[in-house]
Amino acid sequence: MRVKVEFYDILRELADQQAWYPDVPPGATIADLYALARQSFPSLKRFPQEPVFTSGLDYVEPVHVLREGETISILPSPPVL
């Protein structure tokens, strides 16, 4: 099944991609997707924090199960003040 991934800010620079369209198996989660992204774009491993994930306008947890055609945004975590 295919999903769309959009990278933002420093993650876009590290991946050198604005959008990516990976095929993932049914039942794959955000955590699986991010592991695949780090494997496909090794420079993402240089980002030390856990990013934030959204689907549409909603924040989603790493356990979120992906759906066919879903768009997932991966953003840096906001700094803790």
MDAnalysis code that builds the backbone (N, CA, C; Angstrom):
import MDAnalysis as mda
import numpy as np

u = mda.Universe.empty(243, n_residues=81, atom_resindex=np.repeat(np.arange(81), 3), trajectory=True)
u.add_TopologyAttr("name", ["N", "CA", "C"] * 81)
u.add_TopologyAttr("resid", np.arange(1, 82))
u.add_TopologyAttr("resname", ["MET", "ARG", "VAL", "LYS", "VAL", "GLU", "PHE", "TYR", "ASP", "ILE", "LEU", "ARG", "GLU", "LEU", "ALA", "ASP", "GLN", "GLN", "ALA", "TRP", "TYR", "PRO", "ASP", "VAL", "PRO", "PRO", "GLY", "ALA", "THR", "ILE", "ALA", "ASP", "LEU", "TYR", "ALA", "LEU", "ALA", "ARG", "GLN", "SER", "PHE", "PRO", "SER", "LEU", "LYS", "ARG", "PHE", "PRO", "GLN", "GLU", "PRO", "VAL", "PHE", "THR", "SER", "GLY", "LEU", "ASP", "TYR", "VAL", "GLU", "PRO", "VAL", "HIS", "VAL", "LEU", "ARG", "GLU", "GLY", "GLU", "THR", "ILE", "SER", "ILE", "LEU", "PRO", "SER", "PRO", "PRO", "VAL", "LEU"])
u.atoms.positions = np.array([
    [0.854, -1.165, 0.000],
    [0.000, 0.000, 0.000],
    [0.898, 1.225, 0.000],
    [0.452, 2.267, -0.647],
    [1.288, 3.469, -0.820],
    [0.751, 4.602, 0.055],
    [1.681, 5.315, 0.685],
    [1.359, 6.512, 1.461],
    [2.255, 7.649, 0.971],
    [1.890, 8.855, 1.336],
    [2.725, 10.016, 1.021],
    [3.322, 10.530, 2.318],
    [4.609, 10.819, 2.283],
    [5.302, 11.376, 3.439],
    [5.828, 12.751, 3.048],
    [5.543, 13.738, 3.888],
    [6.076, 15.081, 3.686],
    [7.036, 15.393, 4.830],
    [8.240, 15.805, 4.481],
    [9.255, 16.175, 5.468],
    [9.267, 17.691, 5.620],
    [9.504, 18.168, 6.836],
    [9.529, 19.607, 7.098],
    [10.794, 20.022, 7.828],
    [11.181, 21.267, 7.598],
    [12.302, 21.932, 8.266],
    [13.596, 21.143, 8.092],
    [14.310, 20.918, 9.176],
    [15.614, 20.251, 9.101],
    [15.487, 18.833, 8.554],
    [14.352, 18.183, 8.801],
    [14.170, 16.821, 8.293],
    [14.115, 16.814, 6.761],
    [13.547, 17.856, 6.180],
    [13.528, 17.972, 4.714],
    [14.952, 18.112, 4.195],
    [15.748, 18.907, 4.873],
    [17.143, 19.077, 4.458],
    [17.925, 17.773, 4.590],
    [17.716, 17.068, 5.691],
    [18.443, 15.813, 5.903],
    [18.041, 14.748, 4.886],
    [16.744, 14.655, 4.593],
    [16.272, 13.657, 3.628],
    [16.516, 14.098, 2.185],
    [16.723, 15.397, 2.000],
    [16.874, 15.981, 0.668],
    [15.659, 15.642, -0.200],
    [14.499, 15.616, 0.447],
    [13.227, 15.320, -0.214],
    [12.147, 16.173, 0.429],
    [11.234, 16.663, -0.357],
    [10.057, 17.315, 0.216],
    [8.953, 16.289, 0.416],
    [8.805, 15.395, -0.547],
    [7.779, 14.359, -0.468],
    [8.390, 13.025, -0.896],
    [7.845, 11.964, -0.333],
    [8.327, 10.597, -0.579],
    [7.099, 9.708, -0.602],
    [7.066, 8.726, -1.481],
    [5.898, 7.857, -1.656],
    [6.292, 6.395, -1.466],
    [6.511, 5.979, -0.225],
    [6.921, 4.590, -0.006],
    [5.736, 3.625, -0.075],
    [6.053, 2.397, -0.413],
    [5.097, 1.307, -0.287],
    [5.339, 0.658, 1.066],
    [4.272, 0.479, 1.823],
    [4.361, -0.149, 3.138],
    [3.368, -1.300, 3.194],
    [3.638, -2.315, 4.008],
    [2.705, -3.434, 4.084],
    [1.444, -3.051, 4.862],
    [0.336, -3.701, 4.571],
    [-0.873, -3.468, 5.364],
    [-0.582, -3.687, 6.842],
    [-1.137, -2.837, 7.684],
    [-0.911, -2.940, 9.124],
    [0.310, -2.185, 9.609],
    [1.059, -1.570, 8.678],
    [2.248, -0.811, 9.082],
    [1.834, 0.401, 9.909],
    [2.691, 0.771, 10.833],
    [2.431, 1.907, 11.721],
    [3.359, 3.070, 11.370],
    [3.100, 4.196, 12.011],
    [3.986, 5.359, 11.875],
    [5.410, 4.973, 12.277],
    [5.554, 4.205, 13.351],
    [6.890, 3.780, 13.793],
    [7.583, 2.973, 12.695],
    [6.843, 2.084, 12.040],
    [7.412, 1.304, 10.935],
    [7.824, 2.234, 9.796],
    [6.973, 3.206, 9.503],
    [7.251, 4.151, 8.430],
    [8.501, 4.974, 8.723],
    [8.636, 5.437, 9.959],
    [9.812, 6.244, 10.303],
    [11.083, 5.396, 10.268],
    [10.992, 4.139, 10.680],
    [12.148, 3.238, 10.582],
    [12.542, 3.055, 9.115],
    [11.558, 2.907, 8.239],
    [11.830, 2.784, 6.810],
    [12.447, 4.066, 6.260],
    [11.955, 5.216, 6.706],
    [12.513, 6.496, 6.267],
    [13.978, 6.612, 6.688],
    [14.288, 6.218, 7.916],
    [15.670, 6.297, 8.401],
    [16.572, 5.320, 7.649],
    [16.009, 4.206, 7.211],
    [16.775, 3.244, 6.410],
    [16.975, 3.789, 4.987],
    [15.938, 4.400, 4.429],
    [16.002, 4.920, 3.061],
    [16.819, 6.205, 2.962],
    [16.803, 7.000, 4.029],
    [17.534, 8.262, 4.078],
    [18.414, 8.256, 5.333],
    [19.586, 7.609, 5.279],
    [20.435, 7.455, 6.468],
    [20.781, 8.768, 7.168],
    [20.776, 9.872, 6.442],
    [21.096, 11.154, 7.083],
    [20.061, 11.522, 8.152],
    [18.851, 10.961, 8.084],
    [17.854, 11.220, 9.128],
    [18.310, 10.711, 10.498],
    [19.222, 9.760, 10.503],
    [19.728, 9.227, 11.773],
    [20.511, 10.278, 12.547],
    [20.924, 11.349, 11.870],
    [21.650, 12.434, 12.548],
    [20.719, 13.310, 13.372],
    [19.406, 13.200, 13.150],
    [18.433, 13.985, 13.914],
    [18.194, 13.260, 15.238],
    [18.618, 13.843, 16.370],
    [18.627, 13.107, 17.639],
    [17.273, 12.967, 18.328],
    [16.296, 13.797, 17.980],
    [15.023, 13.787, 18.698],
    [13.992, 12.938, 17.961],
    [12.979, 12.516, 18.700],
    [11.830, 11.861, 18.075],
    [11.001, 12.955, 17.415],
    [10.701, 12.827, 16.126],
    [9.914, 13.871, 15.468],
    [8.442, 13.793, 15.862],
    [7.687, 14.752, 15.356],
    [6.240, 14.811, 15.527],
    [5.628, 14.349, 14.213],
    [4.537, 13.605, 14.307],
    [3.871, 13.078, 13.119],
    [2.443, 13.611, 13.058],
    [2.005, 13.966, 11.855],
    [0.616, 14.359, 11.671],
    [0.025, 13.610, 10.485],
    [-1.274, 13.426, 10.552],
    [-2.063, 12.916, 9.437],
    [-3.152, 13.950, 9.213],
    [-3.067, 14.645, 8.089],
    [-3.974, 15.769, 7.890],
    [-3.644, 16.848, 8.909],
    [-4.634, 17.268, 9.668],
    [-4.421, 18.294, 10.695],
    [-4.272, 17.711, 12.095],
    [-4.271, 16.386, 12.204],
    [-4.247, 15.735, 13.510],
    [-2.869, 15.159, 13.818],
    [-2.413, 15.389, 15.045],
    [-1.204, 14.720, 15.515],
    [-1.519, 13.245, 15.693],
    [-0.561, 12.391, 15.330],
    [-0.743, 10.952, 15.487],
    [0.463, 10.367, 16.216],
    [0.205, 9.317, 16.945],
    [1.242, 8.618, 17.709],
    [1.953, 7.593, 16.815],
    [3.137, 7.158, 17.221],
    [3.856, 6.153, 16.440],
    [3.094, 4.836, 16.256],
    [2.111, 4.561, 17.088],
    [1.331, 3.319, 16.960],
    [0.187, 3.444, 15.957],
    [-0.023, 4.635, 15.404],
    [-1.086, 4.865, 14.413],
    [-0.884, 3.939, 13.215],
    [-1.927, 3.197, 12.839],
    [-1.862, 2.297, 11.688],
    [-2.158, 3.102, 10.418],
    [-1.272, 2.956, 9.453],
    [-1.386, 3.707, 8.204],
    [-2.515, 3.184, 7.328],
    [-3.091, 4.100, 6.535],
    [-4.149, 3.757, 5.589],
    [-3.677, 4.063, 4.173],
    [-4.161, 3.316, 3.215],
    [-3.838, 3.526, 1.800],
    [-4.084, 4.986, 1.420],
    [-3.084, 5.614, 0.789],
    [-3.224, 6.968, 0.307],
    [-3.102, 8.057, 1.357],
    [-2.856, 7.683, 2.595],
    [-2.756, 8.665, 3.685],
    [-1.506, 9.538, 3.495],
    [-1.610, 10.802, 3.877],
    [-0.468, 11.711, 3.865],
    [-0.004, 11.920, 5.294],
    [1.251, 11.618, 5.538],
    [1.864, 11.759, 6.856],
    [2.917, 12.857, 6.770],
    [2.858, 13.802, 7.667],
    [3.878, 14.836, 7.772],
    [4.802, 14.493, 8.931],
    [6.089, 14.677, 8.710],
    [7.093, 14.444, 9.750],
    [7.780, 15.776, 10.012],
    [7.653, 16.231, 11.255],
    [8.159, 17.545, 11.650],
    [9.095, 17.411, 12.858],
    [10.061, 18.309, 12.988],
    [10.881, 18.307, 14.200],
    [10.008, 18.602, 15.421],
    [10.377, 18.012, 16.535],
    [9.685, 18.309, 17.789],
    [9.959, 19.746, 18.175],
    [8.949, 20.428, 18.734],
    [9.202, 21.810, 19.190],
    [10.157, 21.792, 20.370],
    [10.952, 22.843, 20.524],
    [11.868, 22.893, 21.667],
    [11.105, 23.000, 22.982],
    [11.688, 22.417, 24.002],
    [11.110, 22.501, 25.338],
    [11.659, 23.749, 26.005],
    [10.773, 24.595, 26.478],
    [11.210, 25.854, 27.104],
    [11.273, 25.726, 28.601],
])
